């Protein structure tokens, strides 16, 4: 008994027991066509993609990414831009802020002296409410402060200090040393109080 040849055909081409594999049948994995027969037809090659279309798509995607990124950066920069002109000097910004907080007790006015990075209307209103509550515990409280003094200034940043004093009708006195970080953008703006 003879073994069938690899590839699925049995017998030799002239033998009555010879069977050809059906048309379109795939040979067994690793099988080779029988000797004397042409190789089985292979799958047609996938058409080559157009290289120009691929390059154009990549360039278009890069352009969209760059324009979108630039637009987002411009939006974030402009969103952080200062409203108004700011104060002409660091000490003027501090004095205006102190007046708005301690004398006028006006959160909106105080916010006009605060840099956009630190401007939080809720926190400013909370500070005004805190001063109001503190002042409410005493008889006729009055707030004053020493002339703000620039301790250090380098380019667009300055440190300003002052002492706030509260006096009451019954001659109670309380002092608090404050130090401000003031930045210059479209004028001088209070950014931090410590």
Secondary structure, DSSP 8 states (H G I E B T S, - for coil): -----TTS-BS-TTSTT-B---TT----TT----TTS-------------HHHHHHHHHHHHHHHHHHHHHHHHHHHHHTS-SS--BSSHHHHHHHHHIIIIII--HHHHHTTB-TTT--HHHHHHHHHHHHHHHHTSSS-EEEE---EEEEEETTEEEEEEEEEEE-TT--EEEEEEEEEEEESSSEEEEEE-
